[in-house]
Amino acid sequence: MIQAMRGGLGDNFIINTHKNNRMKVALSPGDGLLLEKVCYDKYNKLPQTQEPIHIKFVQGEQEVNDFRNVMLEYIASREIKS
């Protein structure tokens, strides 16, 4: 059975599951927190940053602003209720 698993997922899959593997995860803001702009400039310039994070900007500015307004209304309604 282990051979079948190893064959389908690669020879090192089982071995790698028992190592201290690390993965970078970009976190999104929590409920009620609205960021005006996501910027990783300071993080990218740190000496220990091995893999800089780059954000792809969208060209649909109106679509982004419309979504922002919907989010602001939602956040405001949650704040009023609580």
N, C-alpha and C positions, 0 to 999 in steps of 0.2 A: 504494500500500500504506500509506504514512504517513497519507494522508487517511482511509483506512478505520480505521486504529488511532485516529486522533485523533477521528474521528466517534463511535466506540464508547466511548471513555474520556474524552471531553471535550476541548475545544479546547486546553487548557493542559497536558495530561498529558505530552507529550513535552518541552515547555519546562521543566516543573517537575522532571522527572527529572534535569536537569542543574544544579539549584540546590542550595544548602546548606540543605536542609530539615531540621527538627528534629522529633523525636517523643519525648514522655515515655513511658518504659517502666517500669512497676512491677516490681521484681525480687523474686523469691522467694528464700528462704534455700537455701543449698547443702545437699547431702547431709550429714546428721549434725548440722545446726544446727536446733534447734527453738525457735521464738519463742513465748513464752507469750502475748504480746499485740502486735499490730501497731498502732503509734500514730504518726501523722504530725503531732501537735500542734506540735512545735518547727518542723518543716519548714513547716507552714502559716503560722506566724507570722513567718517570715523576710521582710524587706522585698522581696527579689527574687522571692518566690514569686508567680507570676502566676495559676496555676491550682491551688488547694489540692486535696489528695487526701483524700477522705472514704471511710471504710470503713462498709459497711452491716453492722450486727450481725445475726446470726441469732437466732431465738428458740428454736431446738432445742438448748438447752444440753446435754442428755443425749447427743444425737447427736455434738456437738462433743467432749465429754469421752470418748466411746467411741472416736472417731477418734484423739484425742490419745493414748489408752492404746495403741492399735495402733501408732502412730508411735513411741512411747517403747520399746515392745518391740522393734521393728525396729531402731531406733538402738542400743539396748543390745546386741542380738545382733551387729550389725556391729562395735561397739567390742570386744566380747569376742573375736571372730574375728581382729581385726587388732591 
